[in-house]
Amino acid sequence: MLATSRVEPLVLPGPPLRQIRISRISNITLIRRSSSSSAAEAMEEQQRQRVVVCGGGVIGACTAYFLAKKGAAVTLVEKSSIACAASGKAGGFLAIDWCDGGPLSSLARASFNLHRSLAQDLDGPQSYGYRPLTTLSLTITESQTPHPQNPTQSLPSWVDGPARNPRTIGTTNTTAQVHPELFTRTLLTKAVEEHGVEVVIGKLESVAVEGGGVRAALLEGGREIVADAVVLALGPWSGKLSILSSIFRVYGLKAHSIVLEPKEPGAISPHALFLTYYAAQGGKPMDPEVYPRPTGMFTDHMFWIICIISLNCLVAEKMWGNW
Ligand SMILES: Cc1cc2nc3c(=O)[nH]c(=O)nc-3n(C[C@H](O)[C@H](O)[C@H](O)COP(=O)(O)OP(=O)(O)OC[C@H]3O[C@@H](n4cnc5c(N)ncnc54)[C@H](O)[C@@H]3O)c2cc1C
């Protein structure tokens, strides 16, 4: 986990005048050129737009990565640790066309395609479990009596519950997944190592505005980071800042999830399941989602999904969003 923003100066062998400052922030190494570079470099540095990105979730990490890649001098401020909230606990499910017909359609399509190309650039399959998926919808009716093995060919072998009406709702061309925490951390590590992003662990308290423009990000404890622009990517906490809440409302939705560790990772086929689940005692059907992934299985909404799939689970950990 990222833990500190302390920077220890270190001179590495290399071209003259080229000092590199390295600080270990746990598993991320921070590398920045020092200000003692050539005058031209110093001038160039001065002309770079200084952007403070607040929030170390997937939105903050991606924003920092792409801005720094375009040449901005980026500092990312995270109050706790990188991907500690929804961005570390999500299903990591991606779909190209599930927003079609709505205002987010083109954004969702661009995002899906960007994930595909990022996975090539960042070795996504190895680094953060990127993989295309077949996505099924199923109906399960809970039963107290033992049921025979599922005869339906289209179901993955690890579904042994009384499943009905399997329907393919996404193919390997239209749906995919990532491990969200690994994705966020991989991208930020790249941003730090190759594009000089600095990570600061600290809590943003407010944004200083002067003459109609942003002047600095103000952190708890009095630290001030001067900026030409501040990006607020604080997830559901964004609404706590009056600069935003005075304009529009941001709020969070709680969801719970569990991660199960399978005994046989090889049995985890590239499928995602969207279930309509009828409990034995009746009541409204529920709609858990199941995202098996090579890096640990994830179920969304209900923890007892474990009852209707057979995965020889070693560990069942209930995980809650921390807001
Ligand atoms: C259970 C669950 C399953 C999900 N499944 C999917 C899915 O399958 N596919 C999908 O696309 N989306 C999914 N989502 C939604 C997705 O996870 C979120 O939309 C996304 O992670 C939001 O990212 P974010 O960076 O905006 O916010 P967050 O991940 O909430 O990050 C905000 C960060 O800001 C930091 N912060 C807060 N206040 C401050 C402050 N004052 N100063 C500094 N830092 C601060 C927090 O510590 C946090 O790290 C799921 C969400 C949940 C909860």
The ligand as a Gaussian input file, in Angstrom:
#p B3LYP/6-31G(d) Opt

LIG

0 1
 C      -19.167000      -3.172000      -4.694000
 C      -18.919000      -2.360000      -5.938000
 C      -18.824000      -2.981000      -7.171000
 C      -18.579000      -2.237000      -8.332000
 N      -18.433000      -2.894000      -9.520000
 C      -18.124000      -2.190000     -10.654000
 C      -17.881000      -2.854000     -11.881000
 O      -17.917000      -4.089000     -11.955000
 N      -17.586000      -2.091000     -12.977000
 C      -17.513000      -0.725000     -12.902000
 O      -17.222000      -0.090000     -13.937000
 N      -17.740000      -0.072000     -11.746000
 C      -18.036000      -0.762000     -10.623000
 N      -18.246000      -0.108000      -9.434000
 C      -18.161000       1.342000      -9.438000
 C      -16.691000       1.790000      -9.387000
 O      -15.993000       1.030000      -8.434000
 C      -16.613000       3.268000      -9.016000
 O      -17.384000       4.015000      -9.923000
 C      -15.176000       3.761000      -9.088000
 O      -14.288000       2.935000      -8.368000
 C      -15.135000       5.188000      -8.534000
 O      -13.795000       5.589000      -8.552000
 P      -13.372000       6.992000      -7.954000
 O      -11.909000       7.132000      -8.214000
 O      -14.297000       8.040000      -8.493000
 O      -13.715000       6.923000      -6.413000
 P      -13.090000       6.065000      -5.163000
 O      -12.606000       4.706000      -5.569000
 O      -14.133000       6.163000      -4.094000
 O      -11.826000       6.913000      -4.789000
 C      -11.903000       8.150000      -4.124000
 C      -10.612000       8.310000      -3.354000
 O      -10.604000       9.610000      -2.785000
 C       -9.988000       9.520000      -1.529000
 N      -10.392000      10.697000      -0.750000
 C      -11.610000      10.964000      -0.234000
 N      -11.609000      12.153000       0.394000
 C      -10.347000      12.643000       0.265000
 C       -9.709000      13.855000       0.694000
 N      -10.373000      14.795000       1.375000
 N       -8.392000      14.038000       0.380000
 C       -7.695000      13.111000      -0.328000
 N       -8.260000      11.948000      -0.747000
 C       -9.563000      11.717000      -0.471000
 C      -10.503000       8.204000      -0.961000
 O       -9.668000       7.725000       0.104000
 C      -10.481000       7.334000      -2.194000
 O       -9.253000       6.626000      -2.313000
 C      -18.484000      -0.824000      -8.263000
 C      -18.575000      -0.193000      -7.025000
 C      -18.784000      -0.937000      -5.876000
 C      -18.855000      -0.222000      -4.526000

